[in-house]
Amino acid sequence: MARYAQVQGSVALITLTNPPVNALSAAVRLGITEAVTRALRDPKVKSVVICGENGVFCGGADIREFAKPMTGPPLVPMISAIEEGDKPVVAAIEGVAFGGGLELALGCHYRIAHSKARVGLPEVTLGLLPAAGGTQRLPRLIGLAPALELITTGRHVTAQEALKLGIVDKVTDQSAQDLAIQFAQEVIGQPLLPRKLSTQLTPCPPDVDTILDEAMARVKQRARGAMAPVACVQAVRAAVNLPYQAGMQKEQELMAFLFRSSQARALQYCFFAQRAVGKWSLSSGAHSGNSKPRPVTKAAVIGLGTMGRGITVALVKAGLSVVAVETNKKQLEMGKQMVSAMLKHDAQKMNAVPRLDLLHYTTDLSELKNTDLIIEAVFEDMALKKEVFKKLSSVCKPDAVLCTNTSGLDVDELASVTKRPELVVGMHFFAPAHVMKLLEVVRGSRSSPEVMATAMHLGKRLGKVSVVVGNCSGFVGNRMLRPYLDQANFLLEEGATPELVDGALEEFGFPMGVFKVSDLSGLDVGWRIRKEAGLTGPNVDPKDPLRRRQGRRYSPLPDLVCEQGRLGQKSGRGWYLYDKPGGRVATPDPDIHKLLEDYRVRHGIRPRQIGSQEVLERCLFALINEGFRVLEDGMAMGPEGIDMIYVFGYGWPRHRGGPMFYAAMVGLPRVLERLEYYQQVHPDVPHLQPSSLLRRLVVNGSPPLDKWRDFLQRPHSQL
Ligand SMILES: CC/C=C\C/C=C/C(=O)SCCNC(=O)CCNC(=O)[C@H](O)C(C)(C)COP(=O)(O)OP(=O)(O)OC[C@H]1O[C@@H](n2cnc3c(N)ncnc32)[C@H](O)[C@@H]1OP(=O)(O)O
């Protein structure tokens, strides 16, 4: 797991060999420990180079080992032995030096990086802190403020930035290993003490306490309940206030607390779940390993509304040439201006040139004959979308892939109007499409494995976390949102206010509560959908009482709010009041409180005190229950997919792992018991009826989440 060689006569070359990222597993740590001992003992060895095999220095501690009992030599003494030795050790960094990998490099006396390498301490993203001396050595090397920023955010930095910050000593376009070997010979005999970071003091500006206090305030505000960033600041404070050994002691204490936390488990679960969803498989046996994507060099986007513009920008930023289509010249010009502005703004931030040359604008669909893949992003209307698909089917080349960005309409119905249903697939982006990381790739019943591979591969090129989902109404994300929204509205009827519900959800960790999000998206969106579904407006069954629709409880509150012209942020009033139309700062609105009070009086509802626990249980458990039904119906590959959809598309706090992981953490019996309770109290809400999968899991002793698939009853997958 670590290869030893002697090169150039006097240099010991230690190579980490644990593909694919040379993670510091027990075997690697043992290999390094033995190799370093050998090098330090061998009188013929005058200096040492540590590098990684296959162009990767080291991806850090082996995250898979965190869930198991610790074996092998620990990292801290291993790194100390390197630093304390009397021979210069040079780290040759290619690819990445992340987490424990960078901490290993910080224990070396010199660091040489390839120009394409990246370094960073991403432990915080795993619910941990850099506990192999990272919180103590990095501030001593680069100073308090930059170290705080890197450690609390986990941000990766390029070799060039690392050089500027002083993390690395040299950057090369050639082989970092060759330069390190040469360098290791040059530094033989030079004083080592100044290169041993543990012996140095953290360079401190006079306003050190202010810097630390401000960092703590910033971190607490951004963390939304995550503990690791707070612990990171505490550990760095120790690097300022305490001698090295005492600082290390503090680092270990904080790490021990984080390591056992459910947040760390959740974040590490997310790390693996994010990678697992990329490895898709279909019931036919086709999977990511045996299905080849089609080459896509030229794409098209139909419709330059909010979604179309974002998709266009995302495609151009990934280097694809794009034909952007609108129905008339005016819309086209408007879209063009917006897309150009977005691309320029983005390029400016990155200090790059906007790739406007990759774009071609047209109102003529016949210009799509050479495109490899087309994404339809027109208004959410089945008849309109069908018309577009019919046209696309006749103008595009026969093997062009046709994608729809519908957020929930039937992909099969769209495919049925084309001559190539096997080449039709859903690519459901989330707004703003060039920013949001989530992509639901919707498999229609006839979508071919090749077309799935193409959409998933394109998602990867766009930097998205792409999740394969089945073709059901709302797909996975929006389908699960409905019970959540319903519960939020019912809570208002029963006595809550928008700010009470939102407060509980924000306290849980969502960036915005459900009513603030609705105001942001525009309340008319849901209103139109409810009208089309016959839940409100002229198509309502006249026999239905006001608070009952289609055989179940219904809250007309959101409709009443819309009827008052309160459409959310854009109209300056929604569930909240805003300073102006388009304003962003929500304040509680006495008019809404009055509307709620009048409504309750009209319907004879006696308001009651509602606490955060009830808000969370009713909103989140109803959503989770629908997640179990999604699994039962075979609309998702597994709970990991659902969780990634919620973490990346709906603001579910990552340190809570996603709804299904959260259910497992709360305990499935508890979720079941609360659903049963609420269902008894609200028998007219079918969403609260516990799913049979949840019941089966509980009866079978609540197996761990990766075993849930074994409890799906029928050959279930609709994928
Ligand atoms: C007791 C602890 C004491 C001290 C504190 C030290 C803590 C740490 O070091 S925590 C680990 C910190 N490191 C990271 O967070 C880096 C995580 N990895 C990545 O960011 C990326 O994987 C990468 C940039 C290193 C490579 O990216 P890419 O080329 O896109 O490949 P993948 O991400 O798909 O990864 C490939 C493969 O490797 C697995 N993997 C990656 N890193 C680790 C790791 N540190 N431990 C274990 N496994 C790792 C990843 O899961 C993929 O596996 P599969 O192919 O099976 O999916």
The ligand as an SDF file (V2000), in Angstrom:
LIG
                    3D

 57 59  0  0  0  0  0  0  0  0999 V2000
   -9.6570    9.7280   11.8520 C   0  0  0  0  0  0  0  0  0  0  0  0
   -9.4900   10.8250   10.9260 C   0  0  0  0  0  0  0  0  0  0  0  0
   -8.3600   11.7010   11.1930 C   0  0  0  0  0  0  0  0  0  0  0  0
   -8.0390   12.7220   10.4510 C   0  0  0  0  0  0  0  0  0  0  0  0
   -8.8950   13.5530    9.6370 C   0  0  0  0  0  0  0  0  0  0  0  0
   -8.8580   13.2570    8.2060 C   0  0  0  0  0  0  0  0  0  0  0  0
  -10.0220   13.1780    7.6150 C   0  0  0  0  0  0  0  0  0  0  0  0
  -10.1190   12.9920    6.1700 C   0  0  0  0  0  0  0  0  0  0  0  0
   -9.1840   12.9900    5.4220 O   0  0  0  0  0  0  0  0  0  0  0  0
  -11.6760   12.7960    5.6310 S   0  0  0  0  0  0  0  0  0  0  0  0
  -11.4970   12.6240    3.8810 C   0  0  0  0  0  0  0  0  0  0  0  0
  -11.2430   13.9370    3.2540 C   0  0  0  0  0  0  0  0  0  0  0  0
  -11.2300   13.7890    1.8280 N   0  0  0  0  0  0  0  0  0  0  0  0
  -12.2570   14.0660    1.0800 C   0  0  0  0  0  0  0  0  0  0  0  0
  -13.2800   14.4950    1.5340 O   0  0  0  0  0  0  0  0  0  0  0  0
  -12.0750   13.8220   -0.3770 C   0  0  0  0  0  0  0  0  0  0  0  0
  -13.1880   12.9790   -0.8740 C   0  0  0  0  0  0  0  0  0  0  0  0
  -13.0180   12.6160   -2.2700 N   0  0  0  0  0  0  0  0  0  0  0  0
  -13.2090   13.4850   -3.2660 C   0  0  0  0  0  0  0  0  0  0  0  0
  -13.4120   14.6590   -3.1150 O   0  0  0  0  0  0  0  0  0  0  0  0
  -13.1910   12.9070   -4.6380 C   0  0  0  0  0  0  0  0  0  0  0  0
  -13.4800   11.5670   -4.5490 O   0  0  0  0  0  0  0  0  0  0  0  0
  -11.8230   13.0790   -5.3580 C   0  0  0  0  0  0  0  0  0  0  0  0
  -11.6270   14.5330   -5.7280 C   0  0  0  0  0  0  0  0  0  0  0  0
  -10.6770   12.5890   -4.4990 C   0  0  0  0  0  0  0  0  0  0  0  0
  -11.8320   12.2420   -6.6590 C   0  0  0  0  0  0  0  0  0  0  0  0
  -12.9480   12.6310   -7.4290 O   0  0  0  0  0  0  0  0  0  0  0  0
  -13.3720   11.8310   -8.7460 P   0  0  0  0  0  0  0  0  0  0  0  0
  -12.1910   11.5920   -9.5710 O   0  0  0  0  0  0  0  0  0  0  0  0
  -14.5440   12.5320   -9.3050 O   0  0  0  0  0  0  0  0  0  0  0  0
  -13.8080   10.3910   -8.2470 O   0  0  0  0  0  0  0  0  0  0  0  0
  -14.9560    9.9700   -7.2370 P   0  0  0  0  0  0  0  0  0  0  0  0
  -15.3350   11.0720   -6.3530 O   0  0  0  0  0  0  0  0  0  0  0  0
  -16.0210    9.2920   -8.0130 O   0  0  0  0  0  0  0  0  0  0  0  0
  -14.1810    8.8890   -6.3440 O   0  0  0  0  0  0  0  0  0  0  0  0
  -13.7170    7.6720   -6.9010 C   0  0  0  0  0  0  0  0  0  0  0  0
  -13.9280    6.5700   -5.8870 C   0  0  0  0  0  0  0  0  0  0  0  0
  -13.1090    6.8220   -4.7630 O   0  0  0  0  0  0  0  0  0  0  0  0
  -13.9100    6.8450   -3.5800 C   0  0  0  0  0  0  0  0  0  0  0  0
  -13.2850    7.8020   -2.6620 N   0  0  0  0  0  0  0  0  0  0  0  0
  -12.9130    9.0490   -2.9290 C   0  0  0  0  0  0  0  0  0  0  0  0
  -12.3630    9.6100   -1.8590 N   0  0  0  0  0  0  0  0  0  0  0  0
  -12.3770    8.6730   -0.8880 C   0  0  0  0  0  0  0  0  0  0  0  0
  -11.9330    8.6550    0.4660 C   0  0  0  0  0  0  0  0  0  0  0  0
  -11.3280    9.7060    1.0320 N   0  0  0  0  0  0  0  0  0  0  0  0
  -12.1370    7.5410    1.1690 N   0  0  0  0  0  0  0  0  0  0  0  0
  -12.7200    6.4560    0.6240 C   0  0  0  0  0  0  0  0  0  0  0  0
  -13.1650    6.4110   -0.6670 N   0  0  0  0  0  0  0  0  0  0  0  0
  -12.9770    7.5150   -1.3910 C   0  0  0  0  0  0  0  0  0  0  0  0
  -15.2710    7.2790   -4.0480 C   0  0  0  0  0  0  0  0  0  0  0  0
  -16.2440    6.8940   -3.1520 O   0  0  0  0  0  0  0  0  0  0  0  0
  -15.3570    6.5420   -5.3640 C   0  0  0  0  0  0  0  0  0  0  0  0
  -15.6690    5.2100   -5.0420 O   0  0  0  0  0  0  0  0  0  0  0  0
  -16.6270    4.3460   -5.9540 P   0  0  0  0  0  0  0  0  0  0  0  0
  -15.9650    4.2350   -7.2870 O   0  0  0  0  0  0  0  0  0  0  0  0
  -16.7800    3.0460   -5.2520 O   0  0  0  0  0  0  0  0  0  0  0  0
  -17.9100    5.1050   -6.0390 O   0  0  0  0  0  0  0  0  0  0  0  0
  1  2  1  0
  2  3  1  0
  3  4  2  0
  4  5  1  0
  5  6  1  0
  6  7  2  0
  7  8  1  0
  8  9  2  0
  8 10  1  0
 10 11  1  0
 11 12  1  0
 12 13  1  0
 13 14  1  0
 14 15  2  0
 14 16  1  0
 16 17  1  0
 17 18  1  0
 18 19  1  0
 19 20  2  0
 19 21  1  0
 21 22  1  0
 21 23  1  0
 23 24  1  0
 23 25  1  0
 23 26  1  0
 26 27  1  0
 27 28  1  0
 28 29  2  0
 28 30  1  0
 28 31  1  0
 31 32  1  0
 32 33  2  0
 32 34  1  0
 32 35  1  0
 35 36  1  0
 36 37  1  0
 37 38  1  0
 37 52  1  0
 38 39  1  0
 39 40  1  0
 39 50  1  0
 40 41  1  0
 40 49  1  0
 41 42  2  0
 42 43  1  0
 43 44  1  0
 43 49  2  0
 44 45  1  0
 44 46  2  0
 46 47  1  0
 47 48  2  0
 48 49  1  0
 50 51  1  0
 50 52  1  0
 52 53  1  0
 53 54  1  0
 54 55  2  0
 54 56  1  0
 54 57  1  0
M  END
$$$$
